[in-house]
C-alpha cells in the first residue's frame, strides 16, 4: 500500500502475473471524492481512446457512497482500478531537499533533460490536438450502440478554484490585457493542474515515459494555460524563485523549447496538419514569457500564493510596459466616497445601537 496527497493506493497481484492498482480518494484531502473519480475516469478513457498519451487502462470504477450497483459494494465508496504500470517516478529533484525548498538535481545532464523534454512535448502536443467548446470536465458517456463520447457536463474540478474566489480585485481589472483574445472564447484544450515529473512513470535506464498518472485535476481549459511554459523544468515553485532561479529557468526553458521545436518539426514532416508554423506551441510559449502571460497564468493557477510579492514584481514589469499601473487601483475621489459611505454607516450603526439601548432600559422588568 502507498499513498500520495489525494489517494490511498493498493497494488493487487494475481496468480497469472497480472497486477492491478486500486485507488481510493483520501477523504478530507479530497473534498468531492465522487466527482474526482468521475472526472478522472472521463479524462483517462478519453486519453486512452483518442490520443497517444500513455495512460493506464481502466479496469473498473465505482462512484456513489451508499448506492448499490452491479459491480459496486455501497460500503466501499468511490474507487478506481487500473492496470499497474511498472516504472519509477521521474525524479528531477535534488535529494536531500535543501532547506529553502525543492530544486533541480545538479547531476542531471542537459542530454537527459532533452530526452525528457522531447517526450513531454509529445504529451502536450497530443493534448493540443483535441478541443472542446466549453471550459469544464469531460465526462464519459457510453451509448447504446457501443460508442463513447466525452461532453463537458460540469464545471472543472481544480486544485485552486476555491482560493481564486478570494484572490482580490486588481487581477480582474488587468485580466483583459493578459488574456489572448483569439483563445478567450475557445476552443478549449485539456489541461492538468498537477502535471509534473512526480506524476510521470519512466523506465529508470532510458527515461522512456511509460505512463502519465494522477490525472484527476484535468479539465478543458483555456488554451493559454496549455501553452504557458511548464514551471517544473527547474522543480522550484515559481513563488520562491530568486534571481538565480529565474536565470536557471530561462536557460533550461531554452532546452525545453528546442526539444519542443524538434518534436513539432518531426510531426510536421510526418504530415500532422495540427502543426501550423504560425500557431506553433513553442512560439506561443516563448511569447508568453516575453509578454507576461506566463506570470499572469501562474497567479491564476497558484491562488494560494496570489499575494506573493515575487509574482507581482515579475508581472508588474509587464504591467508597466503596457501603462497599466493605475488599472484596478481606485481614484482618490472613489476612496473619499468609500470612506464617506463607511462613516455614514458607522453613524447609523451608533444611532441604531443607542435606540436599542434606550428601548431596553425603558422596558419594565418582568414580574
C-alpha positions as CSV (number, residue, x, y, z in Angstrom):
1,X,0.0,0.0,0.0
2,X,1.1,3.6,-0.7
3,X,-0.4,7.0,-0.6
4,X,0.1,10.3,-2.2
5,X,-1.6,13.6,-1.5
6,X,-5.1,12.5,-2.7
7,X,-5.2,8.7,-2.9
8,X,-4.7,5.5,-1.0
9,X,-3.2,3.1,-3.5
10,X,-3.0,-0.7,-3.3
11,X,-1.1,-3.0,-5.7
12,X,-3.1,-6.2,-6.2
13,X,-1.4,-9.3,-7.8
14,X,-3.0,-12.4,-9.4
15,X,-1.6,-15.9,-10.0
16,X,-1.3,-15.3,-13.7
17,X,1.1,-12.5,-13.1
18,X,-1.4,-9.7,-13.7
19,X,-1.2,-6.7,-11.4
20,X,-3.8,-4.0,-10.8
21,X,-3.7,-0.7,-9.0
22,X,-6.7,0.0,-6.7
23,X,-7.1,3.6,-5.6
24,X,-9.4,5.2,-3.0
25,X,-9.6,9.0,-2.6
26,X,-8.4,10.2,0.8
27,X,-11.4,11.7,2.4
28,X,-10.6,15.1,3.9
29,X,-7.8,15.7,1.4
30,X,-10.3,15.3,-1.4
31,X,-13.5,17.3,-0.8
32,X,-15.6,15.9,-3.7
33,X,-14.5,12.3,-3.8
34,X,-17.2,11.1,-6.2
35,X,-16.7,13.9,-8.6
36,X,-12.9,13.3,-8.5
37,X,-13.4,9.7,-9.6
38,X,-16.0,10.6,-12.3
39,X,-13.7,13.2,-13.8
40,X,-10.6,11.1,-13.7
41,X,-12.4,8.2,-15.4
42,X,-13.6,10.7,-18.1
43,X,-10.1,12.0,-18.7
44,X,-8.3,8.6,-18.6
45,X,-10.8,7.0,-21.0
46,X,-10.6,9.9,-23.4
47,X,-6.8,10.0,-23.5
48,X,-6.7,6.2,-23.9
49,X,-9.1,6.0,-26.8
50,X,-8.5,9.3,-28.6
51,X,-4.8,10.2,-28.1
52,X,-1.3,8.8,-27.9
53,X,-0.7,9.9,-24.4
54,X,0.5,6.9,-22.3
55,X,-2.0,6.4,-19.5
56,X,-3.1,3.3,-17.5
57,X,-6.1,1.3,-18.8
58,X,-9.2,1.5,-16.7
59,X,-10.3,-1.9,-15.3
60,X,-13.3,-0.8,-13.1
61,X,-14.5,2.1,-11.0
62,X,-17.3,2.9,-8.6
63,X,-18.8,6.3,-7.8
64,X,-21.5,6.6,-5.2
65,X,-21.5,6.2,-1.5
66,X,-24.3,4.1,-0.1
67,X,-25.8,3.2,-3.5
68,X,-25.6,-0.4,-4.7
69,X,-24.8,-1.2,-8.3
70,X,-23.9,-4.3,-10.3
71,X,-20.2,-4.0,-9.6
72,X,-20.0,-1.8,-6.6
73,X,-20.4,-2.5,-2.9
74,X,-22.0,0.6,-1.5
75,X,-19.9,0.4,1.7
76,X,-16.6,0.7,-0.4
77,X,-17.1,4.2,-1.5
78,X,-15.6,5.8,-4.7
79,X,-12.7,3.8,-6.2
80,X,-10.7,3.4,-9.4
81,X,-8.9,0.2,-10.6
82,X,-6.4,0.5,-13.4
83,X,-3.7,-1.7,-14.9
84,X,-0.4,-1.4,-12.9
85,X,2.4,0.3,-14.8
86,X,5.8,-1.0,-13.8
87,X,8.0,2.1,-13.7
88,X,9.6,4.6,-11.4
89,X,8.6,8.2,-10.7
90,X,10.6,10.7,-12.8
91,X,12.9,12.1,-10.3
92,X,14.4,15.5,-11.1
93,X,14.6,16.9,-7.6
94,X,17.7,17.3,-5.6
95,X,17.8,14.8,-2.7
96,X,18.1,15.6,0.2
97,X,15.9,18.6,-0.4
98,X,17.6,21.9,0.6
99,X,16.2,23.9,3.4
100,X,14.9,26.5,1.0
101,X,12.7,24.0,-0.9
102,X,12.7,21.8,-3.9
103,X,15.3,22.4,-6.6
104,X,16.6,20.7,-9.8
105,X,19.1,17.9,-9.4
106,X,22.6,19.1,-10.1
107,X,23.8,15.8,-11.6
108,X,21.2,15.7,-14.3
109,X,22.7,16.4,-17.7
110,X,21.3,18.5,-20.5
111,X,21.2,15.5,-22.7
112,X,18.9,13.7,-20.2
113,X,16.8,16.8,-19.8
114,X,16.4,17.0,-23.6
115,X,15.3,13.3,-23.7
116,X,12.6,14.1,-21.0
117,X,11.6,17.3,-22.6
118,X,11.1,15.8,-26.0
119,X,8.7,13.2,-24.6
120,X,6.8,15.8,-22.6
121,X,6.5,17.8,-25.8
122,X,4.7,14.8,-27.3
123,X,2.2,14.8,-24.5
124,X,1.4,18.5,-24.7
125,X,1.1,18.4,-28.5
126,X,-1.3,15.5,-28.2
127,X,-3.4,17.5,-25.8
128,X,-3.4,20.5,-28.1
129,X,-4.9,18.4,-31.0
130,X,-8.2,17.9,-29.2
131,X,-10.6,20.8,-28.5
132,X,-13.8,21.3,-26.6
133,X,-16.4,24.1,-26.9
134,X,-16.6,24.8,-23.2
135,X,-14.4,25.0,-20.1
136,X,-15.1,22.2,-17.8
137,X,-14.8,18.5,-17.1
138,X,-15.3,15.9,-19.9
139,X,-17.5,13.1,-18.6
140,X,-17.5,9.7,-20.4
141,X,-20.9,8.8,-21.8
142,X,-21.5,5.2,-23.1
143,X,-24.1,4.9,-25.8
144,X,-26.4,2.0,-26.6
145,X,-24.6,1.4,-29.9
146,X,-21.3,0.8,-28.1
147,X,-19.7,4.1,-28.8
148,X,-18.5,6.7,-26.3
149,X,-18.5,10.4,-26.2
150,X,-17.0,12.9,-23.7
151,X,-19.2,16.0,-23.5
152,X,-18.5,18.8,-21.0
153,X,-21.1,18.1,-18.4
154,X,-19.9,20.1,-15.3
155,X,-17.5,22.7,-14.1
156,X,-13.8,21.9,-13.8
157,X,-12.5,20.4,-10.6
158,X,-9.3,22.3,-10.0
159,X,-6.8,22.4,-7.2
160,X,-7.1,26.1,-6.7
161,X,-10.7,27.1,-7.6
162,X,-11.8,27.8,-4.0
163,X,-8.8,30.1,-3.4
164,X,-9.3,32.0,-6.7
165,X,-12.6,33.3,-5.3
166,X,-10.6,35.1,-2.6
167,X,-7.9,36.4,-4.9
168,X,-8.8,40.1,-5.0
169,X,-9.9,42.8,-7.3
170,X,-6.9,44.1,-9.2
171,X,-6.3,40.9,-11.2
172,X,-9.9,41.2,-12.5
173,X,-9.1,44.6,-14.0
174,X,-5.8,43.7,-15.7
175,X,-7.1,40.3,-17.0
176,X,-8.3,41.6,-20.4
177,X,-4.7,42.8,-21.1
178,X,-3.1,39.4,-20.4
179,X,-5.7,37.1,-21.9
180,X,-5.3,36.3,-25.6
181,X,-8.4,37.4,-27.3
182,X,-8.0,34.8,-30.0
183,X,-8.2,32.0,-27.5
184,X,-10.5,33.6,-24.9
185,X,-13.8,32.0,-26.3
186,X,-12.5,28.6,-27.2
187,X,-11.9,26.1,-28.5
188,X,-10.5,24.8,-25.2
189,X,-8.0,22.0,-24.6
190,X,-7.3,19.5,-21.8
191,X,-5.0,20.9,-19.1
192,X,-3.8,19.2,-15.9
193,X,-3.1,21.3,-12.8
194,X,-0.9,18.6,-11.4
195,X,1.2,17.6,-14.5
196,X,4.8,17.4,-13.2
197,X,7.7,14.9,-13.0
198,X,6.3,13.3,-9.8
199,X,3.2,12.1,-11.8
200,X,5.2,10.6,-14.7
201,X,6.5,7.0,-14.7
202,X,9.6,6.2,-16.6
203,X,12.0,3.4,-17.5
204,X,14.9,4.1,-15.0
205,X,17.5,3.2,-17.5
206,X,16.3,5.0,-20.6
207,X,14.0,7.7,-19.2
208,X,11.3,6.5,-21.6
209,X,7.9,7.7,-20.4
210,X,5.7,4.7,-19.6
211,X,2.7,6.5,-18.2
212,X,1.2,9.8,-17.1
213,X,-0.7,9.2,-13.8
214,X,-2.9,11.1,-11.3
215,X,-5.0,13.0,-13.9
216,X,-7.9,13.8,-11.6
217,X,-7.2,17.5,-11.8
218,X,-7.5,17.6,-15.6
219,X,-10.2,19.6,-17.4
220,X,-10.9,21.5,-20.6
221,X,-9.3,24.9,-20.0
222,X,-8.2,28.0,-21.9
223,X,-5.5,27.1,-24.5
224,X,-3.4,29.8,-22.9
225,X,-2.9,27.5,-19.8
226,X,-1.6,24.7,-22.0
227,X,0.9,26.8,-23.9
228,X,2.2,28.6,-20.8
229,X,5.8,27.3,-20.4
230,X,5.9,24.5,-17.8
231,X,7.2,25.8,-14.5
232,X,8.5,22.4,-13.3
233,X,11.6,22.5,-15.6
234,X,13.7,23.6,-12.6
235,X,11.4,22.0,-10.0
236,X,11.3,25.1,-7.7
237,X,7.9,26.7,-7.2
238,X,7.7,30.0,-9.0
239,X,6.6,31.8,-5.9
240,X,10.0,31.1,-4.3
241,X,12.2,31.9,-7.4
242,X,15.2,34.0,-6.8
243,X,17.1,36.0,-9.4
244,X,19.4,32.9,-9.8
245,X,16.3,30.7,-10.2
246,X,14.9,32.8,-12.9
247,X,18.2,32.8,-14.8
248,X,18.4,29.0,-14.4
249,X,14.8,28.6,-15.6
250,X,15.4,30.7,-18.7
251,X,18.4,28.5,-19.5
252,X,16.6,25.2,-19.1
253,X,13.5,26.6,-20.8
254,X,15.6,27.1,-24.0
255,X,16.5,23.4,-23.8
256,X,12.8,22.6,-23.4
257,X,11.8,24.8,-26.3
258,X,14.4,23.3,-28.6
259,X,13.2,19.8,-27.8
260,X,9.6,21.0,-28.3
261,X,10.5,22.6,-31.7
262,X,12.2,19.3,-32.8
263,X,9.1,17.4,-32.0
264,X,6.9,19.9,-33.8
265,X,9.2,19.7,-36.9
266,X,9.1,15.9,-36.8
267,X,5.3,15.9,-36.7
268,X,5.0,18.4,-39.4
269,X,7.4,16.3,-41.6
270,X,5.1,13.3,-41.0
271,X,2.1,15.3,-42.3
272,X,0.5,16.3,-39.0
273,X,-1.9,19.0,-40.1
274,X,-2.3,20.3,-36.5
275,X,1.2,21.7,-36.6
276,X,1.0,25.1,-38.3
277,X,4.0,27.3,-38.2
278,X,2.0,30.5,-37.3
279,X,0.4,28.7,-34.4
280,X,3.3,26.5,-33.1
281,X,3.0,26.0,-29.3
282,X,6.8,26.5,-28.9
283,X,6.5,30.0,-30.3
284,X,3.4,30.7,-28.1
285,X,5.4,29.5,-25.1
286,X,8.3,31.8,-25.8
287,X,5.9,34.7,-26.4
288,X,4.2,34.0,-23.1
289,X,7.4,34.6,-21.2
290,X,8.2,37.7,-23.2
291,X,4.8,39.5,-22.7
292,X,4.0,38.4,-19.1
293,X,1.2,36.0,-19.8
294,X,3.3,33.3,-18.1
295,X,3.2,35.2,-14.8
296,X,-0.5,36.0,-15.2
297,X,-1.3,32.4,-15.7
298,X,0.8,31.4,-12.7
299,X,-1.0,33.9,-10.5
300,X,-4.4,32.4,-11.5
301,X,-3.3,28.8,-11.1
302,X,-1.4,29.3,-7.9
303,X,-4.0,31.2,-5.9
304,X,-2.6,30.0,-2.6
305,X,0.3,32.4,-3.2
306,X,-1.7,35.1,-5.0
307,X,-0.4,37.9,-2.8
308,X,3.2,36.7,-3.1
309,X,5.4,39.8,-3.9
310,X,7.6,37.8,-6.4
311,X,4.5,37.1,-8.6
312,X,3.5,40.7,-8.6
313,X,7.0,42.1,-9.1
314,X,7.5,39.9,-12.2
315,X,4.1,40.8,-13.6
316,X,4.5,44.5,-12.7
317,X,7.2,44.9,-15.2
318,X,4.8,43.9,-18.0
319,X,2.0,45.9,-16.4
320,X,4.3,49.0,-16.5
321,X,5.3,48.3,-20.1
322,X,1.6,48.4,-21.1
323,X,0.9,51.5,-19.0
324,X,-1.5,49.7,-16.8
325,X,-0.1,50.6,-13.3
326,X,-3.2,52.6,-12.4
327,X,-5.6,49.9,-13.6
328,X,-7.6,48.4,-10.7
329,X,-6.4,51.0,-8.2
330,X,-9.3,53.3,-7.2
331,X,-9.0,57.0,-7.8
332,X,-8.7,59.4,-4.9
333,X,-12.4,60.5,-5.4
334,X,-13.5,56.9,-5.2
335,X,-11.6,56.4,-2.0
336,X,-13.1,59.5,-0.5
337,X,-16.6,58.4,-1.5
338,X,-16.0,55.0,0.0
339,X,-14.8,56.5,3.3
340,X,-17.8,58.8,3.4
341,X,-20.1,55.8,3.0
342,X,-18.4,53.9,5.7
343,X,-18.6,56.9,8.1
344,X,-22.3,57.3,7.4
345,X,-22.8,53.5,8.0
346,X,-20.9,53.9,11.4
347,X,-23.1,56.9,12.3
348,X,-26.2,55.0,11.5
349,X,-25.0,52.0,13.5
350,X,-24.3,54.1,16.6
351,X,-27.8,55.7,16.2
352,X,-29.5,52.3,16.0
353,X,-27.4,51.0,18.9
354,X,-28.4,53.9,21.1
355,X,-32.0,53.5,20.2
356,X,-31.8,49.8,21.1
357,X,-30.2,50.6,24.5
358,X,-32.9,53.2,25.3
359,X,-35.7,50.8,24.4
360,X,-34.1,48.1,26.6
361,X,-33.7,50.5,29.6
362,X,-37.3,51.7,29.4
363,X,-38.8,48.2,29.2
364,X,-40.0,47.2,32.8
365,X,-38.7,44.1,34.3
366,X,-40.9,41.0,34.0
367,X,-42.9,40.4,37.2
